Amino acid sequence: MKEDLINAVYQDLKNRNIHPKGEFDNAGRFYAEHQDLINVREPSRKFPFSQMAACRSKKYVTKVCEKYNCLTVDDLKRNV
């Protein structure tokens, strides 16, 4: 059941129907809200979306689901 939740949200992220939580700085770099759940380089001018790409992975969605104990797709979408 949780695998279905994870796959549904992962597909929405992959298809750009939803976007990961985070913010952009003045230089256009994206900083993820849940940086503790990803292991990726800091955004730079050359790679401004490194954290955004990591937040669109199935591994990240799985970690968010486990951290917040999500039971529905809507719960998971709110936390991604």
N, C-alpha and C positions, 0 to 999 in steps of 0.2 A: 504494500500500500504506500509506504513512504517513497519507494522507488518511483511510483507513478507521480507523486507530488513533485519529486525532484526533476523527473524528466519533463513534466509540463512546464515548470518554471524555467528550466534550462533552455527549452525550445523557445520560450518567450524572450529570454535574454538573447539567445542566438539570432532570432529573427528581428531583434530590436523593437519588439512590442512593449517591453518594459526596460528600464535602465537601472543599473546598480546605484545604490545610495552613495553620495559623495559630493564633492564640490570642486569647482575649478578655481585656480588662482588667476591673477592678472595676466600671466604669461600663457594661459590656456592649458596648464597641466591639470590632470584629474587626480584627486586624492580620495581614495575610498574611505567610507565611514568605518568599515570593519577591517582595518589594516592588520589586526591581530590574526585574522583568518587566512591571510595570503602570505606567501613567501616570494616576493618579487622585488625587483629593483625600484628605487624611488623614481618618480617621474622626473624627467629632465626636458630640456628644450628639444633634444633630438628624439626622445621617446616619451612624449607627453601623456600617452594613454596606456602605459605599461600596467598600471593598477586596474584600469577599466577592463583591459583584456583578461586579466586574471579573475576579475569578478564576473566574467561571463562564462566561466568554466563550470563543468558539472561538479568538480571537486569542491569549489567554493560554495555552490548551492547546497551540497551535501553537508558541509560544515555549518552553514547558517541554519539548516533544518535541525541539525543535532543540537546546536547551541541554544536555540529558542524553542526546541521541542514542538515544532510546527505540526499540526494535525490536518490542516486544510491548505489548499493552494493559495487562498487569500491571505492566510497567516504568513505563509512563506514569502509571498510577493511583498507584503508589508515590511518584512525584515531584510530582504535582499537589497 
